[in-house]
């Protein structure tokens, strides 16, 4: 159990049968981590860091994805290869291991690596929400870019980037040099997906699209239409590859989600990006901090 874990709450989780589970807390490198029970799902938990929701896990149903951006990642994992085929997947950023659990459940015998810099957070999550013994998920304690550098050339079918320090993506994970490292670790037909957070005027999002277009042959973006119109702060999922993407199926799935989203690609995506320039290590900056109202 991680340092600072609220042991009284932890005991409460496993107390008398029929009693509702209680939140569990721990001090981690990123602040105060808290696992809050989902009252609608008996073994569902939401991970918060300093009060900000990060991810959701249902231990009884790892294929259930609650957060809208995680559902979009789930669509990517479903479509990157024929149904049921095992994947080699790399997850940059760990959270509660939600997407790794999803892939283990939907694509048995997949081999996965999670790279997460916050070792106390990893210890907390593994202790409170243990992985299954047959999940074939390795968790590395390292900076995302440094850990990615240790992935063998052409190893991954899918690389998912969901890395935030506080509520901001670190600058060194936003550049063309970083994406060159992503491409090195991907199979020639592999996919890269990233969670991008931005709000008006969407300068960060547009620059990240330009950066991906400079590195990959095919790029699309899935996002809430209100976000794309610059009306709110939120998350968009970028998908990039050097092969054709299943745009029609991605569009159908995104439109059918509880919070429908739009898929932009081709000329529409280029027009949205405008004259944004690709980001380099020399020009990189962290993603913008969300406004306080996002978490209230």
Secondary structure by P-SEA (a helix, b strand, c coil): cccccaaaaaaaaaccccccbbbbbbbccccbbbbbbccccccbbbbbcccccccccccccccccccaaaaaaaaaaacccccccccbbbbcccccaaaaaaaaaacccccbbbbbccaaaaaaaaaacccccccbbbbbbccaaaaaaacccccccbbbbbcccccccccccccaaaaaaaaaaccccbbbbbbbbbcccaaaaaaaaaaaaacccbbbbbcccccccccccbbbbbbbcccccaaaaaaaaaaaccbbbbbbcaaaaaaaaccbbbbccccccccccccccccc
